[in-house]
Amino acid sequence: MIIKFLLVPALVIAVWASLRSRASLRGQARRKLLAGLTVVAGVLAVVFPDYTQYAADAVGVTRGTDLLLYGLALVLIYLVGSTSVRFREQESRLVRLSRQVALAEAEARIGLGVTPGFRGPRHRGIDQRGADQREAVQREAVLLPPSGATVAAPADQRQVSQG
């Protein structure tokens, strides 16, 4: 049974290759090559079904369909591992992006002098003297961010300062 000596290393290689990082160009080329070979093998198995039986006899499998099933199992194992790695990498990218957005929003709020939920001095019980002037300054700060600001103030702050 030659198939045992072929399937065990093929299984180890499929798991190892699927769990590697997907970022490198070499890995992308490897996946494209593997996908192309899988398509070619599938087309050949459909067009020439007798050859799958010859290949099965050569490696010690009783039927050609069993050999195709073993190959399909290897491809599925590779796809499951590869998809798992892809989801982990996407999650990592999403976390980095959300952190960058949060930091940029915090920087914009600090740079504009506006805090979330700030309604101006009238709503805090502070006397009205100079309240209109402070509100005008705040409105300008929200509508005209300082030069170099990368993120504008959120729309809800503009509505609060105008209302």
Secondary structure, DSSP 4 states (H G I P E B T S, - for coil): -HHHHHHHHHHHHHHHHHTS-S-SHHHHHHHHHHHHHHHHHHHHHHH-HHHHHHHHHHHT-S-HHHHHHHHHHHHHHHHHHHHHHHHHHHHHHHHHHHHHHHHHHHHHHHHHT--TT---GGGGT--STTHHHHHHHHHHHHHSPPTT--SPPPHHHHHHHH-
